[in-house]
Amino acid sequence: MAVWLGAAGLLFGLAERKADQLRTPAARLARFVSHTPKRVRLDVRGHLALGDPVLLGPVGSERERIGAVVEIHSGLGYARRTWELPYAETYSVTIAIDPEFQGRVPEGCSWKAGTTPMDGRWVFETLLPPDKRDMVWRELENWIHAHRDEISALLRPIAEDVVAQGMATMEANLAAALRKRDKEIHALLEGHRESLRKKVVPVLKKELGPSARTKADPILRKIGRELWDALPVWSLGWRAAVDWLPGTRNDRVDKWWKEFVDNKAIPILAKHEPELMQMLEDLIEEGAKNPKVRAILGEATKEMARDPRFRKLVRGVLEDALVRPFEWRELLSKIAEKPEHRQRLDALVYELQPTVQRIAHRLTIKDPKTGELDPQLVKVLRRVVFYKDARWVECVPAGRGGE
């Protein structure tokens, strides 16, 4: 008895000294014991389950829990599995409001079921609201500005490897891609042939014609002289006369001409091929410097580029020659196997670690002194990891809409 009396006296003294601190929770406990929760039956749409909270407060703030869902009434038999109900399905639930909050529910309040989305967008927006996004970008921009030379030294050789791989892929597949669309190319050129002939050819004749004749004349004269010297006129005349006689074969001239072209004419032209190519290169270079030629060719190119068939053709050729056959895995393997790439990347990762740690600390810790977690992170963890705060019923004051 003495022990119990001593404990009671100790508690009484402690309560007297802490009266101001204990008055509010004591009153709340007394109201909860002396009053019963207020039950309200609602018609809602959404996904609710037994025990889901009833919240009070504006959206976007720390809302108070003032009750819970205690009954679900459904003619579809989903009383225990309400998340299987279609979202548009209207059904009845009963909520119980705690006695201490009954006087704070606004008059004319309407009730609405809410659900936290589970997609990555919600997680991203919750963890990174606009102010934190700005902080992250500032940190990264400062790091990039401080290490721009190292980043350039890493990316430049990688870009060169990508371009080299792309050029090799294009070279290996371009001919096949063009052959596959041979009919489309001819149809496109035929569609623009008359326009090109009327616009481009006159300008080329006027601007490059005299120069082309001047450059080609000595080469063509030389080739013609050699062909004439190699042509056995007497032999050609004799075979033509024999073919003309009745009762003889009439293919001697054709057979002789084929042998002459294969054995004499083509070797002569091949001997002068470097001179012909040099003439064409000089002519193309002169045309590239001529402003009128450049202007008319640019106009013709733009006209063709505006054709939807041309765009479709170019897109298809690029897909077949570059995009589809491009070996990304092979390229990544080559890049990863080069020691110089790995060394530069490891150095950059090492330099980036303090910045990443600082960003992670600012995103996850609210108070560095106490180590309290950031409320937004807690919200995501409760929803994604522990499946909490997934559903609720909220009070929507009159004039703000609702169910």
C-alpha positions in Angstrom: 0.0 0.0 0.0 2.8 2.4 0.8 4.5 1.7 -2.5 1.3 2.4 -4.4 0.5 5.5 -2.4 4.1 6.8 -3.1 3.7 6.1 -6.8 0.3 7.9 -6.9 1.8 10.9 -5.0 4.7 11.0 -7.5 2.4 11.0 -10.5 0.2 13.6 -8.9 3.2 15.9 -8.3 4.5 15.3 -11.8 1.1 16.1 -13.3 0.8 19.3 -11.3 4.2 20.5 -12.5 3.3 19.5 -16.1 -0.3 20.7 -16.0 0.1 23.1 -19.0 1.6 20.4 -21.2 -0.8 17.7 -20.2 -4.0 19.8 -20.4 -4.4 19.5 -24.2 -3.8 15.8 -24.6 -5.9 15.1 -21.5 -8.8 17.0 -23.0 -8.5 15.2 -26.3 -8.5 11.9 -24.4 -11.6 12.9 -22.4 -13.5 13.9 -25.6 -12.6 10.7 -27.3 -13.8 8.6 -24.3 -17.0 10.6 -23.7 -18.1 11.1 -27.3 -18.5 8.5 -30.1 -17.1 9.0 -33.6 -19.6 10.6 -36.0 -20.4 8.2 -38.8 -21.3 9.6 -42.3 -22.4 7.5 -45.3 -21.1 8.8 -48.6 -21.5 8.0 -52.3 -18.0 8.2 -53.9 -16.1 7.2 -56.9 -12.6 5.9 -56.6 -10.5 3.0 -55.1 -11.0 2.8 -51.3 -10.4 0.1 -48.7 -11.3 -0.4 -45.1 -9.1 1.7 -42.8 -8.2 4.4 -45.4 -7.8 7.8 -43.8 -10.2 10.8 -43.9 -8.1 14.0 -44.4 -8.8 17.6 -43.7 -6.9 20.5 -45.1 -6.1 22.2 -48.4 -4.4 20.1 -51.1 -0.6 20.5 -51.1 -0.3 21.1 -47.3 0.2 18.8 -44.4 -3.4 17.6 -44.0 -4.7 16.2 -40.7 -6.2 12.7 -40.4 -9.7 13.2 -38.8 -11.1 9.7 -39.3 -11.1 6.5 -41.3 -13.2 4.4 -43.7 -15.1 1.9 -41.5 -17.5 0.3 -44.0 -17.8 -0.2 -47.7 -21.2 -0.9 -49.2 -21.2 -2.3 -52.7 -23.7 -4.4 -54.6 -20.8 -5.8 -56.7 -19.4 -7.9 -53.9 -16.1 -6.0 -53.6 -16.4 -5.1 -49.9 -12.8 -6.4 -49.2 -11.2 -5.7 -52.6 -12.4 -2.2 -53.5 -9.4 -1.4 -55.6 -10.8 -3.8 -58.2 -13.8 -1.5 -58.7 -13.8 0.5 -61.9 -12.9 4.1 -61.1 -16.1 5.4 -62.6 -18.2 3.1 -60.5 -20.2 4.9 -57.8 -20.6 3.1 -54.5 -21.3 3.9 -50.8 -18.9 4.0 -47.9 -19.2 4.9 -44.3 -16.6 7.1 -42.7 -16.1 7.7 -38.9 -14.9 11.1 -37.9 -13.0 11.3 -34.6 -14.8 13.3 -31.9 -12.1 15.9 -31.4 -12.4 17.0 -35.1 -16.1 16.9 -35.5 -16.5 20.7 -34.8 -13.8 21.6 -37.4 -15.5 20.0 -40.4 -16.8 22.9 -42.5 -20.5 23.3 -43.1 -21.6 22.0 -46.6 -18.4 20.0 -46.9 -18.5 17.5 -49.8 -16.4 14.3 -49.7 -14.1 13.0 -52.5 -12.1 9.9 -52.8 -8.4 10.4 -53.8 -5.7 8.1 -55.0 -1.9 8.7 -55.2 -0.6 7.8 -58.7 2.0 5.1 -58.8 3.8 6.1 -62.0 7.3 7.4 -62.3 6.1 10.9 -63.1 4.5 11.2 -59.6 7.7 9.9 -58.0 9.8 12.4 -60.0 7.6 15.4 -59.2 7.3 14.5 -55.6 11.0 13.9 -55.0 12.0 16.9 -57.3 9.6 19.8 -56.9 10.6 22.9 -58.9 12.9 24.4 -56.2 14.9 21.2 -55.8 15.1 20.7 -59.6 16.6 24.2 -59.8 19.1 23.3 -57.1 20.1 20.1 -58.9 20.6 21.9 -62.3 22.7 24.6 -60.6 24.9 22.1 -59.0 25.4 20.2 -62.3 25.9 23.4 -64.3 28.6 24.5 -61.9 30.3 21.2 -62.1 30.2 21.1 -65.9 31.5 24.6 -66.1 34.4 23.7 -63.8 35.3 20.5 -65.7 34.4 21.5 -69.3 38.0 20.7 -70.5 37.9 17.1 -69.1 34.4 16.5 -70.5 35.5 17.7 -73.9 38.6 15.5 -73.8 36.3 12.5 -73.0 33.6 13.2 -75.6 35.7 14.3 -78.5 37.3 10.9 -79.2 34.1 9.1 -78.5 32.3 11.3 -81.1 35.0 10.5 -83.6 34.5 6.8 -83.0 30.8 7.2 -83.5 31.2 9.1 -86.7 33.8 6.6 -88.0 31.4 3.7 -87.2 28.5 5.6 -88.9 30.6 6.2 -92.0 31.6 2.6 -92.3 28.0 1.4 -91.8 26.8 3.9 -94.4 29.5 2.9 -96.9 28.7 -0.8 -96.5 24.9 -0.5 -96.8 24.3 2.6 -99.0 24.5 0.9 -102.4 22.0 -1.8 -101.4 19.6 0.8 -99.9 19.7 2.8 -103.2 19.2 -0.3 -105.3 16.2 -1.2 -103.2 14.6 2.2 -104.1 15.7 2.3 -107.7 12.2 2.7 -109.0 11.4 5.5 -106.5 14.5 7.4 -107.5 13.7 7.2 -111.2 10.1 8.3 -110.5 11.4 11.3 -108.5 13.9 12.3 -111.1 11.4 12.0 -113.9 9.0 14.1 -112.0 11.6 16.9 -111.7 13.4 16.3 -115.0 11.5 18.9 -117.0 11.8 21.5 -114.3 15.5 20.9 -113.9 16.0 21.0 -117.7 14.2 24.3 -118.0 15.9 26.0 -115.0 19.3 24.5 -114.6 20.5 23.5 -118.1 20.3 27.0 -119.6 22.3 28.5 -116.8 24.9 25.7 -117.0 25.2 26.1 -120.8 25.6 29.9 -120.5 28.0 30.0 -117.5 30.0 26.8 -118.0 29.6 26.0 -121.7 32.4 28.1 -123.1 34.8 26.9 -120.4 33.8 23.3 -120.9 34.5 23.6 -124.7 37.9 25.2 -124.0 38.9 22.5 -121.5 37.6 19.5 -123.5 38.7 20.5 -127.0 42.4 19.5 -126.7 41.7 16.2 -124.9 38.9 15.2 -127.3 41.1 16.1 -130.3 43.9 13.9 -129.0 41.5 11.0 -128.3 39.9 11.3 -131.8 43.3 11.4 -133.5 44.4 8.2 -131.7 41.2 6.4 -132.5 41.5 7.4 -136.2 45.1 6.1 -136.3 44.0 2.8 -134.7 41.0 2.4 -137.2 41.9 0.2 -140.2 39.8 1.8 -142.8 40.6 -0.7 -145.5 39.7 -3.7 -143.4 36.4 -2.1 -142.3 35.6 -1.3 -146.0 36.4 -4.8 -147.1 34.2 -6.5 -144.5 31.3 -4.1 -145.3 31.6 -4.9 -149.0 31.6 -8.7 -148.3 28.5 -8.3 -146.0 26.7 -6.5 -148.8 27.2 -9.4 -151.3 24.2 -11.7 -151.5 24.6 -15.2 -150.1 27.2 -14.2 -147.5 27.0 -13.6 -143.7 26.1 -10.0 -142.8 27.7 -9.9 -139.4 31.3 -9.3 -140.3 31.2 -5.6 -139.6 29.4 -6.0 -136.3 31.9 -8.6 -135.1 34.9 -6.5 -136.2 33.5 -3.3 -134.6 33.0 -5.1 -131.2 36.6 -6.3 -131.3 37.8 -2.8 -132.2 35.9 -1.2 -129.4 37.1 -3.8 -126.8 40.7 -4.0 -127.9 41.4 -0.5 -129.2 38.8 2.2 -128.3 38.3 1.4 -124.6 42.1 1.2 -123.9 42.6 4.5 -125.6 39.8 6.2 -123.5 41.2 4.5 -120.3 44.7 6.0 -121.1 43.2 9.5 -121.1 40.8 9.0 -118.1 43.0 11.0 -115.7 42.8 14.0 -118.1 39.0 13.7 -118.5 38.6 13.5 -114.7 40.8 16.5 -114.1 38.8 18.4 -116.7 35.5 17.5 -114.9 37.0 18.4 -111.5 38.1 21.8 -112.8 34.7 22.4 -114.3 32.9 21.5 -111.1 35.2 23.7 -109.1 34.5 26.6 -111.5 30.8 26.0 -111.2 31.0 25.9 -107.4 32.6 29.4 -107.5 30.1 30.8 -110.0 27.3 32.6 -108.0 24.7 32.1 -110.7 25.4 28.4 -110.9 25.3 28.1 -107.1 22.0 30.0 -106.9 20.2 27.9 -109.5 21.5 24.6 -108.1 20.4 25.7 -104.6 17.0 26.6 -105.9 16.6 23.2 -107.6 17.8 21.4 -104.5 15.2 23.2 -102.3 12.5 22.5 -104.8 13.3 18.8 -104.7 13.7 18.8 -100.9 10.1 20.2 -100.6 8.8 17.1 -102.4 7.3 14.7 -99.8 8.5 11.8 -102.0 12.1 13.1 -101.6 11.8 13.3 -97.8 10.3 9.8 -97.7 13.1 8.5 -99.9 15.9 10.1 -97.9 14.4 8.9 -94.6 14.1 5.3 -96.0 17.7 5.3 -97.3 19.1 6.5 -94.0 17.1 3.9 -92.0 18.3 1.1 -94.2 21.8 2.3 -94.7 22.6 3.7 -91.2 20.0 3.4 -88.5 19.0 -0.3 -88.7 22.4 -1.9 -89.4 24.2 0.4 -86.9 25.9 -1.9 -84.3 25.5 0.0 -81.1 26.7 -2.9 -79.0 29.9 -3.2 -81.1 30.5 0.5 -80.8 30.0 0.5 -77.0 32.3 -2.5 -76.7 35.0 -0.7 -78.7 34.7 2.4 -76.6 34.7 0.4 -73.3 37.8 -1.5 -74.4 39.9 1.5 -75.0 42.0 2.3 -71.9 42.2 6.0 -72.6 38.4 6.2 -72.6 38.1 4.3 -69.3 40.8 6.5 -67.7 39.1 9.7 -68.6 35.7 8.4 -67.5 37.0 7.1 -64.2 38.6 10.5 -63.5 35.4 12.3 -64.3 33.3 10.0 -62.1 35.8 10.5 -59.3 35.5 14.3 -59.6 31.7 14.1 -59.8 31.2 12.0 -56.6 31.3 15.0 -54.1 28.7 16.8 -56.2 26.4 13.8 -56.3 26.8 13.2 -52.6 26.0 16.8 -51.9 22.9 16.7 -54.1 21.7 13.4 -52.6 22.2 14.8 -49.1 20.1 17.9 -49.8 17.4 15.8 -51.4 17.1 13.2 -48.7 17.9 15.0 -45.4 15.7 17.8 -44.0 17.8 18.7 -41.0 21.5 17.9 -41.1 21.8 18.2 -37.3 19.1 15.7 -36.4 19.3 13.6 -39.6 15.5 13.9 -40.1 14.5 12.6 -43.6 13.0 14.9 -46.1 9.1 14.8 -46.0 8.9 14.3 -49.8 11.2 11.3 -49.6 9.2 9.9 -46.7 6.0 10.3 -48.8 7.5 8.4 -51.7 8.9 5.6 -49.4 5.6 5.2 -47.6 3.8 4.9 -50.9 6.2 2.9 -53.1 7.9 0.7 -50.5 5.4 0.3 -47.7 2.2 0.9 -49.8 0.9 3.6 -47.4 -1.1 6.7 -48.2 -2.4 5.1 -51.4 -6.0 6.0 -50.9 -8.0 8.5 -48.8 -11.2 10.5 -48.4 -10.8 14.3 -48.3 -13.1 17.1 -47.4 -13.8 19.6 -50.2 -15.2 22.9 -48.8 -18.3 24.3 -50.5 -17.5 26.4 -53.6 -14.3 24.4 -54.5 -16.0 21.6 -56.4 -16.0 17.9 -55.5 -17.9 14.7 -56.0 
